[in-house]
Amino acid sequence: KTSYPAISVIRSSVVSFHGTMSTPQIQQLLKGGGRYMADIIPDLEKNLEEQLAKNTFDPEANLALLKLYLLHPSESKQAVLEGVLLKALMAYPATHFSMCMFQIPEKYHADLKPVLTLSQQLEMAKFKSFWKQSETVEALARAKGWEEKVRDFISGVISNMYRSIRSEQLNDLLNLSAGKDLDARIKQMGWNRSKEDKDLIIVNTKTFESTVTVVQTGPANLPFDQYKSLFFASSAA
């Protein structure tokens, strides 16, 4: 069985995506033994579609849906599994993707390969490859706002890995066009352009050692030094 490492690089500048509480209706469905009843599956599937359409996130409901698919395998739908993973992908650097994969039988992995590949590229900091691959993954069209959520994650990694970065390289890593889009991202992240060189973006004035805490979860984690090396290698490619 393939293992999917979950790596969280935690720092105050990392923009993470936390799930919201389930709606009262969903909370009621999941209350007590109700979460194990097959008749709530359609409601949870509808809730997932609303998350995809409205750019919200309900990880508890999504994990409950996967658990129900394990209990009632005849109810499993590949499109729903894919949708759950899309929302988990948008939640990086949180470990929701790995948590979901633990509850998806291996027989479905081949059909889910496009989304799994995107997750692997994010984990390995192959951001340029991620954006190129994303152009071929039609399922992403289902998930409103996925680009900005991924950019939030990548921006957090950049803040941890760089002190400064050229605007051209930043555009490549974030898949942005030069101009207003880049300026908006710089402002959002609290970065600054160098006074001496406007094409040089100051993203971090502190050292790695004094600011970074690495929290590793999952069965096959990468050491932070290796993760850092992979990031620089991929960004230079």
Salt bridges, closest charged atoms under 4 A:
GLU45 OE2 - LYS77 NZ 2.81
GLU49 OE2 - ARG142 NH2 2.88
GLU60 OE2 - ARG35 NH2 3.16
GLU82 OE1 - ARG142 NH1 3.23
GLU148 OE2 - ARG151 NH1 2.63
GLU148 OE1 - ARG185 NH2 2.82
ASP152 OD1 - ARG185 NH1 2.86
ASP183 OD1 - ARG193 NH2 2.84
ASP197 OD2 - ARG166 NH1 2.60
